[in-house]
Amino acid sequence: MDKFNRARPRKWIWTFVAFLFFAGAGFGGAKGISLLLGGLFSRSNLDRIAYHYAKNHTMADLAVDEALIVSLDFNSKQPRMFSKYFDKASPGTYSEKAW
């Protein structure tokens, strides 16, 4: 029991040191996690080009009914498909302007 009581302050010191280490790793690692899981690409240039060529046009303004545009969303790493069908099936979702 005496050995346990003598080692008690060291256990608290090691607990405190471990808490500081893991708290620092947690807050410091948050930036690394956001880099791994978050957006890596800025879309400002893509928005500028899209605005230059498309201006205020939406999918409803297409001249043909059967156009399907397939793209990849860089930041969420998911495919996106745009057509007049999707515009009618989910109004307002696919006809939004990005700028």
Sequence and secondary structure as in RCSB ss.txt:
>XXXX:A:sequence
MDKFNRARPRKWIWTFVAFLFFAGAGFGGAKGISLLLGGLFSRSNLDRIAYHYAKNHTMADLAVDEALIVSLDFN
SKQPRMFSKYFDKASPGTYSEKAW
>XXXX:A:secstr
 HHHHHHHHHHHHHHHHHHHHHHHHHHHHHHHHHHHHS  S  HHHHHHHHHHHTT  GGG S S   EEEEETT
TTEEEEE HHHHHHSTTTSS    
